[in-house]
Amino acid sequence: MPHADHQPTRPHRPPRNHPAAGAADPGDSLELLRATAGAEHVDPDIPAVQQIADLLGHLPLALSAIGRHMRAHPTWGLGTTTANP
């Protein structure tokens, strides 16, 4: 049983720039991928990177994860992700 002085709390909402706050705009998505993957992995194939960002819904957490994967696997082809099965 709650105490009489217990105040209900509002749900936590992350700050607007937090990865869980929602989709980024396309320009910010590209910058986030440059920051996490490195420009050397992103800039050679901007159309594929834009398609990856679109497929991931421009969600910062997903973009960060794929950016880290791109940096860790420099020989990984971006077209592999965007190719239809």
C-alpha positions as CSV (number, residue, x, y, z in Angstrom):
1,M,0.0,0.0,0.0
2,P,1.5,3.4,-0.9
3,H,2.2,6.0,1.7
4,A,-0.2,8.8,2.1
5,D,2.4,11.3,1.0
6,H,3.4,9.3,-2.1
7,Q,2.9,11.4,-5.2
8,P,2.4,9.6,-8.5
9,T,5.1,10.2,-11.0
10,R,4.8,11.2,-14.6
11,P,6.4,8.8,-17.2
12,H,9.9,9.7,-18.0
13,R,10.4,11.4,-21.3
14,P,13.9,11.6,-22.8
15,P,15.2,15.0,-23.9
16,R,14.5,15.9,-27.5
17,N,18.1,15.1,-28.6
18,H,18.2,11.8,-26.8
19,P,18.4,8.7,-29.1
20,A,15.1,7.4,-27.8
21,A,13.3,10.7,-28.6
22,G,12.2,9.7,-32.1
23,A,13.3,10.0,-35.7
24,A,16.0,12.4,-36.8
25,D,15.7,14.5,-39.9
26,P,17.6,13.1,-42.9
27,G,20.5,15.6,-42.7
28,D,21.0,14.7,-39.0
29,S,20.9,11.0,-39.9
30,L,23.7,11.4,-42.3
31,E,25.8,13.4,-39.8
32,L,25.1,10.8,-37.1
33,L,26.4,8.1,-39.5
34,R,29.4,10.2,-40.3
35,A,30.1,10.6,-36.6
36,T,29.7,6.9,-35.7
37,A,31.0,5.2,-38.9
38,G,33.5,7.7,-40.1
39,A,33.2,9.9,-43.1
40,E,35.5,7.6,-45.0
41,H,32.8,4.9,-44.8
42,V,29.8,7.1,-45.5
43,D,30.9,9.6,-48.1
44,P,31.8,7.2,-50.9
45,D,28.2,5.9,-51.2
46,I,25.8,8.6,-50.0
47,P,22.7,7.1,-51.9
48,A,23.2,3.8,-50.1
49,V,23.7,5.5,-46.7
50,Q,20.5,7.5,-47.3
51,Q,18.6,4.4,-48.1
52,I,19.9,2.7,-45.0
53,A,18.8,5.7,-42.9
54,D,15.4,5.5,-44.6
55,L,15.1,1.7,-43.9
56,L,16.0,2.4,-40.3
57,G,13.3,5.1,-40.0
58,H,16.0,7.7,-39.2
59,L,16.0,6.4,-35.6
60,P,19.2,7.6,-33.9
61,L,19.7,4.4,-31.8
62,A,19.5,2.2,-34.9
63,L,21.7,4.6,-36.9
64,S,24.3,4.6,-34.2
65,A,24.3,0.8,-34.1
66,I,24.7,0.4,-37.9
67,G,27.4,3.2,-37.8
68,R,29.4,1.3,-35.2
69,H,29.0,-1.9,-37.3
70,M,30.3,0.0,-40.4
71,R,33.3,1.2,-38.5
72,A,34.1,-2.2,-37.1
73,H,33.7,-3.9,-40.5
74,P,35.3,-1.6,-43.1
75,T,35.1,-4.1,-45.9
76,W,31.3,-4.6,-45.4
77,G,29.5,-3.3,-48.5
78,L,26.7,-0.8,-47.9
79,G,24.9,-2.3,-50.9
80,T,24.5,-5.6,-49.0
81,T,22.1,-3.9,-46.6
82,T,20.0,-2.2,-49.2
83,A,19.8,-5.1,-51.6
84,N,16.4,-6.8,-51.9
85,P,16.4,-10.5,-50.8
